[in-house]
Every structure is written in structure tokens, then in C-alpha cells.
Amino acid sequence: MKAVRVKYTVKPEYVETNKANIRKVMDALKSNPIAGMQYASFTLDDGNTFIHINMAEDQATLDKLQGVEAFNEFRTQLKASSPISPPQSENLNLVAAGFELS
């Protein structure tokens, strides 16, 4: 299993646009799921810091997200917004899980 956590902080005036863009990504993934991948986005209590968690069965499955047009548009707009803290990616190493990837 591969898992990645991405964390970044946007300007307050960009929060709602970022949330809308994330929803577009999730709608695209619901319409055309990537088998073997789970993807979720969260905000911290400050409301401006976002965390994305992407879990997949392997790197090839993770890489399929790059082929989702809504995801690429989300990334382009996020970069153009000049976030307070740019996206920082970390690989996560699974210890155990109480679910199966579908």
C-alpha cells in the first residue's frame, strides 16, 4: 500500500474557492473511480490549512490521479493563489488499518 499526506495553508479569501475545487475533484472521482484508491481532504481547526490523504494499492494507482482533469485544474489554481504555506507532501507508512481498499 502507498499513502501520501499533503498539507498546505491558503489565504483566507481563497478558502471557499479551494473547497469548491476540491469538491470538483471528488465529484470527478465519484463519477470515474480509480480502483484501489481512496482520497479524502480535510481542514484543520484554523479553517485555512488543508490536509489531503491519498491511499492506493501501489504507486501506479496513485499516479492515475494525475490523469484527472479536475485534479490538475485544482493544482493549477492552488498554485496561482500563492498559498501561505505551499503544498508539502509526505509518504506515510501503514502500520495497520481497519478497512480494505476497494
C-alpha positions in Angstrom: 0.0 0.0 0.0 1.1 3.6 -0.8 -0.2 6.6 1.2 0.6 10.2 0.8 -0.3 13.2 3.0 -0.3 16.7 1.6 -0.6 19.8 3.8 -0.8 23.4 2.8 -2.4 26.7 4.1 -4.3 29.1 1.8 -5.1 32.7 2.2 -8.5 33.3 4.0 -10.0 34.8 0.8 -9.2 31.6 -1.1 -10.7 29.0 1.3 -14.1 28.8 -0.3 -12.7 28.6 -3.8 -10.3 25.8 -2.7 -13.1 23.9 -1.1 -15.2 24.2 -4.3 -12.2 23.0 -6.4 -11.7 20.0 -4.0 -15.4 19.1 -4.4 -14.9 19.1 -8.2 -12.1 16.6 -7.8 -14.2 14.4 -5.5 -17.1 14.6 -7.9 -14.8 13.5 -10.8 -13.6 10.6 -8.7 -17.1 9.6 -7.8 -18.1 9.6 -11.5 -15.0 7.8 -12.6 -13.5 6.0 -9.6 -9.9 4.9 -9.6 -10.0 1.3 -8.5 -7.7 0.6 -5.5 -7.6 4.2 -4.4 -9.1 6.2 -1.6 -8.8 10.0 -1.4 -10.0 12.5 1.2 -9.5 16.1 2.1 -9.8 17.8 5.5 -9.3 21.2 7.1 -7.6 21.9 10.4 -9.4 23.9 13.0 -7.9 27.2 11.7 -10.0 26.7 8.5 -7.2 27.7 6.2 -5.0 24.6 6.5 -5.9 21.7 4.3 -4.8 18.1 4.6 -5.2 15.6 1.7 -4.8 11.9 2.3 -4.4 9.6 -0.7 -4.1 5.9 -0.2 -3.7 3.4 -3.0 -2.6 -0.2 -3.6 0.5 0.9 -5.4 2.4 3.8 -7.0 0.8 3.2 -10.4 -2.6 3.6 -8.9 -1.6 6.8 -7.1 -0.2 8.1 -10.4 -3.6 7.8 -12.0 -4.8 10.9 -10.1 -2.5 12.9 -12.4 -4.9 12.0 -15.3 -7.9 13.5 -13.7 -8.6 16.9 -15.3 -10.4 18.3 -12.2 -7.3 17.4 -10.1 -4.9 19.2 -12.5 -7.2 22.3 -12.5 -7.3 22.2 -8.7 -3.5 22.1 -8.5 -3.1 24.9 -11.1 -5.5 27.2 -9.3 -4.0 26.4 -5.9 -0.5 27.3 -7.1 -1.8 30.5 -8.7 -3.5 31.5 -5.4 0.0 31.9 -3.8 -0.7 29.9 -0.7 0.6 31.0 2.7 2.3 27.6 3.0 2.7 25.7 -0.3 1.8 22.0 -0.5 4.2 19.7 1.3 3.9 16.1 0.6 4.9 13.2 2.9 4.8 9.5 2.3 3.1 7.6 5.0 3.9 4.0 6.0 1.0 1.9 7.0 1.2 0.1 10.3 -2.4 -1.3 10.3 -5.9 -0.5 9.0 -9.4 -1.4 10.0 -10.6 -1.3 6.3 -9.9 -2.7 2.9 -9.1 -0.6 -0.1 -11.7 -1.1 -2.8 
